[in-house]
Amino acid sequence: MAEMQAKPMPVPDGISHPYWDGANQGFFAFQRCRDCAKAQFYSRSACVHCHSGDLEWQVAAGSGRVASFSVIHRAPIASFVADTPYVLALIDMDEGFRFMCNVLHCDPVTVTIGMRVRVCFEARAGSEQKIPQVEPATA
């Protein structure tokens, strides 16, 4: 039997450290532009809306809605085989940004567009880094 390989892990950089540090502390951090007041995700050095460099980190309440999703039946790499089938989704967070993640702690057939979800944090074997994911808001 082949040895199970570890799931890929993020490599935080200077811009993304506040996001990943927040995840390890149990909160979901995102950026908001001080000039145009729009939220953005993932972290960048300039606002994607107005190109200002005046960005601040904020903490999301952690809730949103499924905007789109796909049920994955065939793992892209061996380390995800045991998880299949699983849900990969685009989540519209209440603060006004979208992020991609997995929907955990539910049967994939119960996931629907518009479904309310909340952020949860996945611990992966072999790493102390937690990964932001979502689960049904009723879980």
CNS distance restraints for C-alpha pairs under 8 A (distance, minus, plus):
assign (resid   4 and name CA) (resid  78 and name CA) 7.15 0.50 0.50
assign (resid   4 and name CA) (resid  79 and name CA) 6.19 0.50 0.50
assign (resid   5 and name CA) (resid  78 and name CA) 6.83 0.50 0.50
assign (resid   5 and name CA) (resid  79 and name CA) 5.27 0.50 0.50
assign (resid   6 and name CA) (resid  79 and name CA) 5.79 0.50 0.50
assign (resid   6 and name CA) (resid 125 and name CA) 7.31 0.50 0.50
assign (resid   6 and name CA) (resid 126 and name CA) 7.44 0.50 0.50
assign (resid   7 and name CA) (resid  79 and name CA) 5.28 0.50 0.50
assign (resid   7 and name CA) (resid  80 and name CA) 7.04 0.50 0.50
assign (resid   7 and name CA) (resid 124 and name CA) 7.48 0.50 0.50
assign (resid   9 and name CA) (resid 127 and name CA) 7.90 0.50 0.50
assign (resid   9 and name CA) (resid 129 and name CA) 7.77 0.50 0.50
assign (resid  12 and name CA) (resid  16 and name CA) 5.50 0.50 0.50
assign (resid  12 and name CA) (resid  17 and name CA) 5.30 0.50 0.50
assign (resid  12 and name CA) (resid  20 and name CA) 6.70 0.50 0.50
assign (resid  13 and name CA) (resid  17 and name CA) 5.82 0.50 0.50
assign (resid  15 and name CA) (resid  43 and name CA) 6.27 0.50 0.50
assign (resid  15 and name CA) (resid  44 and name CA) 6.32 0.50 0.50
assign (resid  15 and name CA) (resid  45 and name CA) 6.77 0.50 0.50
assign (resid  16 and name CA) (resid  20 and name CA) 6.47 0.50 0.50
assign (resid  16 and name CA) (resid  43 and name CA) 5.80 0.50 0.50
assign (resid  16 and name CA) (resid  44 and name CA) 7.81 0.50 0.50
assign (resid  17 and name CA) (resid  21 and name CA) 5.82 0.50 0.50
assign (resid  18 and name CA) (resid  22 and name CA) 5.91 0.50 0.50
assign (resid  18 and name CA) (resid  29 and name CA) 7.00 0.50 0.50
assign (resid  18 and name CA) (resid  57 and name CA) 7.69 0.50 0.50
assign (resid  19 and name CA) (resid  23 and name CA) 6.35 0.50 0.50
assign (resid  19 and name CA) (resid  28 and name CA) 6.84 0.50 0.50
assign (resid  19 and name CA) (resid  29 and name CA) 5.05 0.50 0.50
assign (resid  19 and name CA) (resid  30 and name CA) 6.70 0.50 0.50
assign (resid  19 and name CA) (resid  43 and name CA) 7.72 0.50 0.50
assign (resid  20 and name CA) (resid  24 and name CA) 6.43 0.50 0.50
assign (resid  20 and name CA) (resid 129 and name CA) 7.43 0.50 0.50
assign (resid  20 and name CA) (resid 130 and name CA) 7.66 0.50 0.50
assign (resid  20 and name CA) (resid 131 and name CA) 7.99 0.50 0.50
assign (resid  21 and name CA) (resid  25 and name CA) 6.47 0.50 0.50
assign (resid  22 and name CA) (resid  26 and name CA) 6.19 0.50 0.50
assign (resid  22 and name CA) (resid  27 and name CA) 5.11 0.50 0.50
assign (resid  22 and name CA) (resid  28 and name CA) 6.00 0.50 0.50
assign (resid  22 and name CA) (resid  29 and name CA) 6.01 0.50 0.50
assign (resid  23 and name CA) (resid  27 and name CA) 5.25 0.50 0.50
assign (resid  23 and name CA) (resid  28 and name CA) 5.84 0.50 0.50
assign (resid  23 and name CA) (resid  29 and name CA) 7.59 0.50 0.50
assign (resid  23 and name CA) (resid 121 and name CA) 6.94 0.50 0.50
assign (resid  23 and name CA) (resid 129 and name CA) 7.74 0.50 0.50
assign (resid  23 and name CA) (resid 130 and name CA) 5.82 0.50 0.50
assign (resid  23 and name CA) (resid 131 and name CA) 6.64 0.50 0.50
assign (resid  23 and name CA) (resid 132 and name CA) 6.34 0.50 0.50
assign (resid  24 and name CA) (resid 128 and name CA) 7.77 0.50 0.50
assign (resid  24 and name CA) (resid 129 and name CA) 6.07 0.50 0.50
assign (resid  24 and name CA) (resid 130 and name CA) 5.30 0.50 0.50
assign (resid  26 and name CA) (resid 121 and name CA) 6.94 0.50 0.50
assign (resid  27 and name CA) (resid  59 and name CA) 6.64 0.50 0.50
assign (resid  27 and name CA) (resid  60 and name CA) 7.44 0.50 0.50
assign (resid  27 and name CA) (resid  62 and name CA) 7.73 0.50 0.50
assign (resid  28 and name CA) (resid  59 and name CA) 5.67 0.50 0.50
assign (resid  28 and name CA) (resid  60 and name CA) 5.53 0.50 0.50
assign (resid  28 and name CA) (resid  61 and name CA) 7.78 0.50 0.50
assign (resid  28 and name CA) (resid  62 and name CA) 6.54 0.50 0.50
assign (resid  28 and name CA) (resid 119 and name CA) 7.55 0.50 0.50
assign (resid  28 and name CA) (resid 132 and name CA) 7.27 0.50 0.50
assign (resid  29 and name CA) (resid  57 and name CA) 6.39 0.50 0.50
assign (resid  29 and name CA) (resid  58 and name CA) 5.57 0.50 0.50
assign (resid  29 and name CA) (resid  59 and name CA) 4.53 0.50 0.50
assign (resid  29 and name CA) (resid  60 and name CA) 6.05 0.50 0.50
assign (resid  30 and name CA) (resid  39 and name CA) 7.31 0.50 0.50
assign (resid  30 and name CA) (resid  40 and name CA) 6.66 0.50 0.50
assign (resid  30 and name CA) (resid  41 and name CA) 5.95 0.50 0.50
assign (resid  30 and name CA) (resid  42 and name CA) 7.23 0.50 0.50
assign (resid  30 and name CA) (resid  43 and name CA) 6.89 0.50 0.50
assign (resid  30 and name CA) (resid  57 and name CA) 5.61 0.50 0.50
assign (resid  30 and name CA) (resid  58 and name CA) 5.51 0.50 0.50
assign (resid  30 and name CA) (resid  59 and name CA) 6.34 0.50 0.50
assign (resid  30 and name CA) (resid  60 and name CA) 6.91 0.50 0.50
assign (resid  31 and name CA) (resid  39 and name CA) 5.82 0.50 0.50
assign (resid  31 and name CA) (resid  40 and name CA) 5.44 0.50 0.50
assign (resid  31 and name CA) (resid  41 and name CA) 6.55 0.50 0.50
assign (resid  31 and name CA) (resid  42 and name CA) 7.92 0.50 0.50
assign (resid  31 and name CA) (resid  43 and name CA) 6.37 0.50 0.50
assign (resid  31 and name CA) (resid  55 and name CA) 6.22 0.50 0.50
assign (resid  31 and name CA) (resid  56 and name CA) 5.48 0.50 0.50
assign (resid  31 and name CA) (resid  57 and name CA) 4.58 0.50 0.50
assign (resid  31 and name CA) (resid  58 and name CA) 6.02 0.50 0.50
assign (resid  32 and name CA) (resid  37 and name CA) 6.04 0.50 0.50
assign (resid  32 and name CA) (resid  38 and name CA) 5.58 0.50 0.50
assign (resid  32 and name CA) (resid  39 and name CA) 4.25 0.50 0.50
assign (resid  32 and name CA) (resid  40 and name CA) 6.05 0.50 0.50
assign (resid  32 and name CA) (resid  55 and name CA) 5.63 0.50 0.50
assign (resid  32 and name CA) (resid  56 and name CA) 5.43 0.50 0.50
assign (resid  32 and name CA) (resid  57 and name CA) 6.39 0.50 0.50
assign (resid  32 and name CA) (resid  58 and name CA) 6.89 0.50 0.50
assign (resid  33 and name CA) (resid  37 and name CA) 4.90 0.50 0.50
assign (resid  33 and name CA) (resid  38 and name CA) 5.56 0.50 0.50
assign (resid  33 and name CA) (resid  39 and name CA) 6.47 0.50 0.50
assign (resid  33 and name CA) (resid  40 and name CA) 7.89 0.50 0.50
assign (resid  33 and name CA) (resid  47 and name CA) 6.14 0.50 0.50
assign (resid  33 and name CA) (resid  52 and name CA) 7.20 0.50 0.50
assign (resid  33 and name CA) (resid  53 and name CA) 7.85 0.50 0.50
assign (resid  33 and name CA) (resid  54 and name CA) 5.97 0.50 0.50
assign (resid  33 and name CA) (resid  55 and name CA) 4.46 0.50 0.50
assign (resid  33 and name CA) (resid  56 and name CA) 6.35 0.50 0.50
assign (resid  34 and name CA) (resid  38 and name CA) 8.00 0.50 0.50
assign (resid  34 and name CA) (resid  54 and name CA) 5.65 0.50 0.50
assign (resid  34 and name CA) (resid  55 and name CA) 5.71 0.50 0.50
assign (resid  34 and name CA) (resid  56 and name CA) 6.82 0.50 0.50
assign (resid  35 and name CA) (resid  50 and name CA) 7.93 0.50 0.50
assign (resid  35 and name CA) (resid  52 and name CA) 6.79 0.50 0.50
assign (resid  35 and name CA) (resid  54 and name CA) 6.74 0.50 0.50
assign (resid  36 and name CA) (resid  49 and name CA) 7.72 0.50 0.50
assign (resid  36 and name CA) (resid  50 and name CA) 6.76 0.50 0.50
assign (resid  38 and name CA) (resid  49 and name CA) 7.33 0.50 0.50
assign (resid  38 and name CA) (resid  96 and name CA) 7.64 0.50 0.50
assign (resid  39 and name CA) (resid  95 and name CA) 6.91 0.50 0.50
assign (resid  39 and name CA) (resid  96 and name CA) 6.00 0.50 0.50
assign (resid  39 and name CA) (resid  97 and name CA) 5.93 0.50 0.50
assign (resid  40 and name CA) (resid  47 and name CA) 7.30 0.50 0.50
assign (resid  40 and name CA) (resid  48 and name CA) 7.23 0.50 0.50
assign (resid  40 and name CA) (resid  96 and name CA) 7.84 0.50 0.50
assign (resid  40 and name CA) (resid  97 and name CA) 5.70 0.50 0.50
assign (resid  41 and name CA) (resid  97 and name CA) 6.12 0.50 0.50
assign (resid  41 and name CA) (resid  98 and name CA) 6.82 0.50 0.50
assign (resid  41 and name CA) (resid  99 and name CA) 6.80 0.50 0.50
assign (resid  42 and name CA) (resid  99 and name CA) 7.62 0.50 0.50
assign (resid  45 and name CA) (resid  53 and name CA) 6.24 0.50 0.50
assign (resid  45 and name CA) (resid  55 and name CA) 7.84 0.50 0.50
assign (resid  46 and name CA) (resid  51 and name CA) 5.28 0.50 0.50
assign (resid  46 and name CA) (resid  52 and name CA) 5.45 0.50 0.50
assign (resid  46 and name CA) (resid  53 and name CA) 4.45 0.50 0.50
assign (resid  46 and name CA) (resid  54 and name CA) 7.34 0.50 0.50
assign (resid  46 and name CA) (resid  55 and name CA) 7.18 0.50 0.50
assign (resid  47 and name CA) (resid  51 and name CA) 4.48 0.50 0.50
assign (resid  47 and name CA) (resid  52 and name CA) 5.20 0.50 0.50
assign (resid  47 and name CA) (resid  53 and name CA) 6.27 0.50 0.50
assign (resid  47 and name CA) (resid  54 and name CA) 7.75 0.50 0.50
assign (resid  47 and name CA) (resid  55 and name CA) 7.06 0.50 0.50
assign (resid  60 and name CA) (resid  95 and name CA) 6.71 0.50 0.50
assign (resid  61 and name CA) (resid  94 and name CA) 7.77 0.50 0.50
assign (resid  61 and name CA) (resid  95 and name CA) 7.93 0.50 0.50
assign (resid  62 and name CA) (resid  93 and name CA) 7.35 0.50 0.50
assign (resid  62 and name CA) (resid  94 and name CA) 7.90 0.50 0.50
assign (resid  62 and name CA) (resid 118 and name CA) 5.37 0.50 0.50
assign (resid  62 and name CA) (resid 119 and name CA) 5.00 0.50 0.50
assign (resid  63 and name CA) (resid  93 and name CA) 5.94 0.50 0.50
assign (resid  63 and name CA) (resid  94 and name CA) 6.09 0.50 0.50
assign (resid  63 and name CA) (resid 116 and name CA) 7.24 0.50 0.50
assign (resid  63 and name CA) (resid 117 and name CA) 5.72 0.50 0.50
assign (resid  63 and name CA) (resid 118 and name CA) 4.27 0.50 0.50
assign (resid  63 and name CA) (resid 119 and name CA) 6.27 0.50 0.50
assign (resid  63 and name CA) (resid 137 and name CA) 7.64 0.50 0.50
assign (resid  64 and name CA) (resid  91 and name CA) 6.31 0.50 0.50
assign (resid  64 and name CA) (resid  92 and name CA) 5.41 0.50 0.50
assign (resid  64 and name CA) (resid  93 and name CA) 4.06 0.50 0.50
assign (resid  64 and name CA) (resid  94 and name CA) 5.05 0.50 0.50
assign (resid  64 and name CA) (resid 116 and name CA) 5.79 0.50 0.50
assign (resid  64 and name CA) (resid 117 and name CA) 5.47 0.50 0.50
assign (resid  64 and name CA) (resid 118 and name CA) 6.34 0.50 0.50
assign (resid  65 and name CA) (resid  91 and name CA) 5.54 0.50 0.50
assign (resid  65 and name CA) (resid  92 and name CA) 5.31 0.50 0.50
assign (resid  65 and name CA) (resid  93 and name CA) 6.51 0.50 0.50
assign (resid  65 and name CA) (resid  94 and name CA) 7.83 0.50 0.50
assign (resid  65 and name CA) (resid 113 and name CA) 7.51 0.50 0.50
assign (resid  65 and name CA) (resid 114 and name CA) 5.19 0.50 0.50
assign (resid  65 and name CA) (resid 115 and name CA) 5.34 0.50 0.50
assign (resid  65 and name CA) (resid 116 and name CA) 4.58 0.50 0.50
assign (resid  65 and name CA) (resid 117 and name CA) 5.74 0.50 0.50
assign (resid  66 and name CA) (resid  89 and name CA) 6.63 0.50 0.50
assign (resid  66 and name CA) (resid  90 and name CA) 6.06 0.50 0.50
assign (resid  66 and name CA) (resid  91 and name CA) 4.66 0.50 0.50
assign (resid  66 and name CA) (resid  92 and name CA) 6.36 0.50 0.50
assign (resid  66 and name CA) (resid 112 and name CA) 7.02 0.50 0.50
assign (resid  66 and name CA) (resid 113 and name CA) 5.12 0.50 0.50
assign (resid  66 and name CA) (resid 114 and name CA) 5.04 0.50 0.50
assign (resid  66 and name CA) (resid 115 and name CA) 5.39 0.50 0.50
assign (resid  66 and name CA) (resid 116 and name CA) 6.70 0.50 0.50
assign (resid  66 and name CA) (resid 117 and name CA) 7.14 0.50 0.50
assign (resid  67 and name CA) (resid  89 and name CA) 7.38 0.50 0.50
assign (resid  67 and name CA) (resid  90 and name CA) 5.44 0.50 0.50
assign (resid  67 and name CA) (resid  91 and name CA) 5.43 0.50 0.50
assign (resid  67 and name CA) (resid  92 and name CA) 6.00 0.50 0.50
assign (resid  67 and name CA) (resid 113 and name CA) 5.57 0.50 0.50
assign (resid  67 and name CA) (resid 114 and name CA) 6.17 0.50 0.50
assign (resid  68 and name CA) (resid  89 and name CA) 5.70 0.50 0.50
assign (resid  68 and name CA) (resid  90 and name CA) 5.24 0.50 0.50
assign (resid  68 and name CA) (resid  91 and name CA) 7.31 0.50 0.50
assign (resid  68 and name CA) (resid 113 and name CA) 5.89 0.50 0.50
assign (resid  69 and name CA) (resid  87 and name CA) 6.65 0.50 0.50
assign (resid  69 and name CA) (resid  88 and name CA) 5.61 0.50 0.50
assign (resid  69 and name CA) (resid  89 and name CA) 4.05 0.50 0.50
assign (resid  69 and name CA) (resid  90 and name CA) 6.15 0.50 0.50
assign (resid  69 and name CA) (resid 113 and name CA) 7.45 0.50 0.50
assign (resid  70 and name CA) (resid  87 and name CA) 5.76 0.50 0.50
assign (resid  70 and name CA) (resid  88 and name CA) 5.44 0.50 0.50
assign (resid  70 and name CA) (resid  89 and name CA) 6.40 0.50 0.50
assign (resid  71 and name CA) (resid  85 and name CA) 6.40 0.50 0.50
assign (resid  71 and name CA) (resid  86 and name CA) 5.60 0.50 0.50
assign (resid  71 and name CA) (resid  87 and name CA) 4.54 0.50 0.50
assign (resid  71 and name CA) (resid  88 and name CA) 6.40 0.50 0.50
assign (resid  71 and name CA) (resid 108 and name CA) 6.64 0.50 0.50
assign (resid  72 and name CA) (resid  84 and name CA) 6.42 0.50 0.50
assign (resid  72 and name CA) (resid  85 and name CA) 5.32 0.50 0.50
assign (resid  72 and name CA) (resid  86 and name CA) 5.26 0.50 0.50
assign (resid  72 and name CA) (resid  87 and name CA) 6.01 0.50 0.50
assign (resid  72 and name CA) (resid  88 and name CA) 7.02 0.50 0.50
assign (resid  73 and name CA) (resid  84 and name CA) 5.36 0.50 0.50
assign (resid  73 and name CA) (resid  85 and name CA) 4.58 0.50 0.50
assign (resid  73 and name CA) (resid  86 and name CA) 6.96 0.50 0.50
assign (resid  74 and name CA) (resid  81 and name CA) 7.29 0.50 0.50
assign (resid  74 and name CA) (resid  84 and name CA) 6.77 0.50 0.50
assign (resid  74 and name CA) (resid  85 and name CA) 7.45 0.50 0.50
assign (resid  75 and name CA) (resid  79 and name CA) 7.98 0.50 0.50
assign (resid  75 and name CA) (resid  80 and name CA) 5.39 0.50 0.50
assign (resid  75 and name CA) (resid  81 and name CA) 5.13 0.50 0.50
assign (resid  75 and name CA) (resid  84 and name CA) 6.58 0.50 0.50
assign (resid  76 and name CA) (resid  80 and name CA) 7.10 0.50 0.50
assign (resid  77 and name CA) (resid  81 and name CA) 7.16 0.50 0.50
assign (resid  80 and name CA) (resid  84 and name CA) 6.89 0.50 0.50
assign (resid  85 and name CA) (resid 108 and name CA) 7.14 0.50 0.50
assign (resid  86 and name CA) (resid 102 and name CA) 7.27 0.50 0.50
assign (resid  86 and name CA) (resid 103 and name CA) 7.47 0.50 0.50
assign (resid  86 and name CA) (resid 104 and name CA) 7.84 0.50 0.50
assign (resid  86 and name CA) (resid 108 and name CA) 6.23 0.50 0.50
assign (resid  87 and name CA) (resid 102 and name CA) 5.42 0.50 0.50
assign (resid  87 and name CA) (resid 103 and name CA) 5.40 0.50 0.50
assign (resid  87 and name CA) (resid 104 and name CA) 7.57 0.50 0.50
assign (resid  87 and name CA) (resid 108 and name CA) 6.00 0.50 0.50
assign (resid  88 and name CA) (resid 100 and name CA) 7.15 0.50 0.50
assign (resid  88 and name CA) (resid 101 and name CA) 5.77 0.50 0.50
assign (resid  88 and name CA) (resid 102 and name CA) 4.52 0.50 0.50
assign (resid  88 and name CA) (resid 103 and name CA) 6.48 0.50 0.50
assign (resid  89 and name CA) (resid 100 and name CA) 5.58 0.50 0.50
assign (resid  89 and name CA) (resid 101 and name CA) 5.56 0.50 0.50
assign (resid  89 and name CA) (resid 102 and name CA) 5.87 0.50 0.50
assign (resid  89 and name CA) (resid 103 and name CA) 6.73 0.50 0.50
assign (resid  90 and name CA) (resid  98 and name CA) 6.49 0.50 0.50
assign (resid  90 and name CA) (resid  99 and name CA) 5.59 0.50 0.50
assign (resid  90 and name CA) (resid 100 and name CA) 4.52 0.50 0.50
assign (resid  90 and name CA) (resid 101 and name CA) 6.67 0.50 0.50
assign (resid  91 and name CA) (resid  98 and name CA) 5.35 0.50 0.50
assign (resid  91 and name CA) (resid  99 and name CA) 5.32 0.50 0.50
assign (resid  91 and name CA) (resid 100 and name CA) 6.19 0.50 0.50
assign (resid  91 and name CA) (resid 101 and name CA) 7.56 0.50 0.50
assign (resid  92 and name CA) (resid  96 and name CA) 6.79 0.50 0.50
assign (resid  92 and name CA) (resid  97 and name CA) 5.90 0.50 0.50
assign (resid  92 and name CA) (resid  98 and name CA) 4.46 0.50 0.50
assign (resid  92 and name CA) (resid  99 and name CA) 6.79 0.50 0.50
assign (resid  93 and name CA) (resid  97 and name CA) 5.55 0.50 0.50
assign (resid  93 and name CA) (resid  98 and name CA) 5.88 0.50 0.50
assign (resid  93 and name CA) (resid  99 and name CA) 7.58 0.50 0.50
assign (resid 101 and name CA) (resid 132 and name CA) 7.32 0.50 0.50
assign (resid 101 and name CA) (resid 133 and name CA) 5.25 0.50 0.50
assign (resid 101 and name CA) (resid 134 and name CA) 6.98 0.50 0.50
assign (resid 102 and name CA) (resid 133 and name CA) 5.44 0.50 0.50
assign (resid 102 and name CA) (resid 134 and name CA) 6.38 0.50 0.50
assign (resid 103 and name CA) (resid 133 and name CA) 6.37 0.50 0.50
assign (resid 103 and name CA) (resid 134 and name CA) 4.98 0.50 0.50
assign (resid 103 and name CA) (resid 135 and name CA) 5.27 0.50 0.50
assign (resid 103 and name CA) (resid 136 and name CA) 7.55 0.50 0.50
assign (resid 104 and name CA) (resid 133 and name CA) 7.06 0.50 0.50
assign (resid 104 and name CA) (resid 134 and name CA) 6.06 0.50 0.50
assign (resid 104 and name CA) (resid 135 and name CA) 4.95 0.50 0.50
assign (resid 104 and name CA) (resid 136 and name CA) 7.77 0.50 0.50
assign (resid 105 and name CA) (resid 135 and name CA) 5.84 0.50 0.50
assign (resid 105 and name CA) (resid 136 and name CA) 7.44 0.50 0.50
assign (resid 105 and name CA) (resid 139 and name CA) 7.40 0.50 0.50
assign (resid 106 and name CA) (resid 110 and name CA) 7.05 0.50 0.50
assign (resid 106 and name CA) (resid 111 and name CA) 7.84 0.50 0.50
assign (resid 106 and name CA) (resid 135 and name CA) 7.24 0.50 0.50
assign (resid 106 and name CA) (resid 136 and name CA) 7.19 0.50 0.50
assign (resid 107 and name CA) (resid 111 and name CA) 7.46 0.50 0.50
assign (resid 111 and name CA) (resid 115 and name CA) 6.85 0.50 0.50
assign (resid 115 and name CA) (resid 136 and name CA) 7.44 0.50 0.50
assign (resid 116 and name CA) (resid 136 and name CA) 6.24 0.50 0.50
assign (resid 116 and name CA) (resid 137 and name CA) 5.48 0.50 0.50
assign (resid 117 and name CA) (resid 134 and name CA) 6.01 0.50 0.50
assign (resid 117 and name CA) (resid 135 and name CA) 5.43 0.50 0.50
assign (resid 117 and name CA) (resid 136 and name CA) 4.40 0.50 0.50
assign (resid 117 and name CA) (resid 137 and name CA) 4.31 0.50 0.50
assign (resid 117 and name CA) (resid 138 and name CA) 7.82 0.50 0.50
assign (resid 118 and name CA) (resid 134 and name CA) 5.30 0.50 0.50
assign (resid 118 and name CA) (resid 135 and name CA) 5.63 0.50 0.50
assign (resid 118 and name CA) (resid 136 and name CA) 6.32 0.50 0.50
assign (resid 118 and name CA) (resid 137 and name CA) 5.17 0.50 0.50
assign (resid 119 and name CA) (resid 132 and name CA) 6.49 0.50 0.50
assign (resid 119 and name CA) (resid 133 and name CA) 5.69 0.50 0.50
assign (resid 119 and name CA) (resid 134 and name CA) 4.29 0.50 0.50
assign (resid 119 and name CA) (resid 135 and name CA) 6.47 0.50 0.50
assign (resid 120 and name CA) (resid 132 and name CA) 5.94 0.50 0.50
assign (resid 120 and name CA) (resid 133 and name CA) 5.35 0.50 0.50
assign (resid 120 and name CA) (resid 134 and name CA) 5.18 0.50 0.50
assign (resid 120 and name CA) (resid 135 and name CA) 6.48 0.50 0.50
assign (resid 121 and name CA) (resid 130 and name CA) 5.75 0.50 0.50
assign (resid 121 and name CA) (resid 131 and name CA) 5.36 0.50 0.50
assign (resid 121 and name CA) (resid 132 and name CA) 4.62 0.50 0.50
assign (resid 121 and name CA) (resid 133 and name CA) 5.74 0.50 0.50
assign (resid 121 and name CA) (resid 134 and name CA) 7.69 0.50 0.50
assign (resid 122 and name CA) (resid 130 and name CA) 5.41 0.50 0.50
assign (resid 122 and name CA) (resid 131 and name CA) 4.93 0.50 0.50
assign (resid 122 and name CA) (resid 132 and name CA) 6.30 0.50 0.50
assign (resid 122 and name CA) (resid 133 and name CA) 6.56 0.50 0.50
assign (resid 123 and name CA) (resid 127 and name CA) 7.63 0.50 0.50
assign (resid 123 and name CA) (resid 128 and name CA) 7.21 0.50 0.50
assign (resid 123 and name CA) (resid 129 and name CA) 6.90 0.50 0.50
assign (resid 123 and name CA) (resid 130 and name CA) 4.87 0.50 0.50
assign (resid 123 and name CA) (resid 131 and name CA) 6.52 0.50 0.50
assign (resid 124 and name CA) (resid 128 and name CA) 7.51 0.50 0.50
assign (resid 124 and name CA) (resid 129 and name CA) 7.43 0.50 0.50
assign (resid 124 and name CA) (resid 130 and name CA) 6.92 0.50 0.50
assign (resid 124 and name CA) (resid 131 and name CA) 7.80 0.50 0.50
assign (resid 135 and name CA) (resid 139 and name CA) 6.70 0.50 0.50
